[in-house]
Amino acid sequence: MASQIPSLIMDTSAEGLLHKDDPALMEYESFRRQFGREQMIIIGLKPADVFDAAFLRLLKDFHEALEEEVPHVGDISSLVNAEYIHGDEDDVTVEELLDRLPETDAEMNELRTRILNSPLYRDTVISEDGTFTVIVLEPAHFSAASENKNILLTEKERSEFFESVRVISDRFRTTDFPVYLSGDITVEEVLKKMTMNTMLRFTVLTSLVIVIVFTILFRRVSAVLLPVIVVNAALLSTVGLMAVFGAPVTLNSTVLPSFLLAVGIGDSVHILAIYYKHLKRHGDKNAAIAFSLGHSGLAVVMTSITTAGGLMSFVNSGIAPVASLGIFAAVGVLLALIFSVVMLPAMLAVTPVRNRGVSTDHTAQSGLDRFLAGVGDVATAHPWKIVFISCIIFIASLVLALQLKFSHNSLNYIREDVPIRIDTELIDKEMKGTFNIEVVLHTHREHGLYEPDVMKKIEHIQRMFQEMVVSDRSVGRAMAVTDIVKEINSALNNEKPSEYRVPDSRELIAQELLLYEIGGGENLDELIDRDYMKSRITVRGPWVDAVAYDKALVSLDAELKSLNEGETTVSVTGLVSIIVRTLSAIIRSMGESYLIAGIVITCMMIFLIGNIRMGLCSMAPNFLPIVLGLGLMKIIYIPLDYSTIMIGGIAIGLAVDDTVHFMHNFRRYYHRCGDAREAVRQTLLTTGRAMLFTTIILACGFFILLLAELKSTNNFGIITGFTIIMALLADFLLAPAIMVLLTGKKRT
């Protein structure tokens, strides 16, 4: 399975968040095939003076280098090739704005006036105040490998497109010619590199943590190497299976190595803890292997099944990466189980073990044993106090958790000091947005766009969106075919300001659009279809949270629906519809996954314990840490996004592991001695050590994620690590207290 890893693919795109059959994604795919990709790379430039001859010459050289050297480029626009429409009463000419660079101060002033006074250029290729300009590159629509032009640009080709732009930008960047890179493609490619780097780095770091902890715990070479072999075999097999089934690596996948290594090693800890303890007492290796599997085997199987059950709760998630991670992380946990109960004992059997002598003193206790016994004594001596305090903490945490806000903003996954985020925020501010909202008006009749009423509807939509406020920020330009019609009408009427309008005649609109094409205009196919039935309105919006867009679009919903008269329909699509749809999927997925995980794991606990009342009560130590983790998210301002919604489902699957081991052994000792307090003590002295060390490994495995470049990975690491520690405390204190209250201290 590991041999398939080289064929692994990556996908950090916004459309990759939804399933292929999602209606919003299908509508977006239809839009892309009609008008091309709306995604882009934006290169920002902020010189001392945009209207400086030296700068304009360098800008033209930069533009031409991008045009000639970048592969898979579909369109490139800047001040260099922006359309300059002029003419007289009978003819229209469309030229490139900087086809000839100004040579005198008078010509430069004329150019400045023309650009700053034209709505066609403001907030599209130059800022409103004229101090900032951009070059916008859009990738090709179809793949170069597509002979019949029906295969969209591949991820590999898009990466080549971005990398070429980056290299050329670095070549031109100087102090006097500052270059800033942004755009959704740029953000996605940077996230893709960060994701892969994070996965590789934290696979090594988590393995190192495992080596250190196992060295401290067992002080044997075999006890360190064999578990590392087992968990890495499970990890490599899982990643190989992702490649086999075409599941891409996504932002969520950054947690997979640390998760599988830390979770998988827990099985080995429980087996080896009993194995070496039995070996030290009796000196028989084969008997120790059999005893350790007999003692911990069922609990190891059940913990793996409950963890996998928690993960499988994400399978029905509307967010594709979350569903995929749920499937393959669950598969990885089960593979780790198989390797732990089959391969690990086999390797122990054939690995020479140095005989350190059989221990004859079975009563001596180490400092750790005394600590664990003391914890058990405290829990069983004050059960009501512990339950009361736990209830207070639960209620307080629940109040905080209910105040959590949902969020989806991929830019927030990147640290504030990373150049791509700095550049994006700068360009976003200067150009009033780096994110496109796409609106499609469909007349459903040939040449329907010639109708003046239809053109007025398009103008109305432009005004609606340009007046829209998103997260206290106004949007930028709303571009449509009406802009071209207005420019032509003005050019045909000696550029009178009063003639910058859409004509009231169908015949005149048709004539002006024909003159535009004859005069050399090339942008019409990006705005309308060839049958003049559909019009695309592109609104440049700020890069803000999807929640803000959801609220803004909801407020416009009624007005947009009012434009659906007769055959004409208006729909919002593009990446904004994808992220808004993702937000609704986040909300639905969280509720469903938490509910499913809770029900499935509760049923498993009841089955394991064999008592409904005790099984239900045993879930208290598992639900408390989840609510504590959510409460902490509120305290440290971490929102619920498509990364952190997984915490509950994953954490409850992990938290229940210690509970399973505790309950499994508690029942054994309680049936043997009939004393709940003594059963708790014996449970903590046998399996408590393994519970402690698995928690240390798990917590370290997740806390290591704080070193990741991605803030989303940091957030996941700190909350999950905290939840795991709280789960151990709950199993050391709350679980014993509950068992004492349910069974009584001494059975008669």
Summary of the structure (lengths in Angstrom):
residues: 748
radius of gyration: 32.0
end to end distance: 55.7
largest distance: 109.8
contacts: 2701
relative contact order: 0.12
helix: 65%
strand: 10%
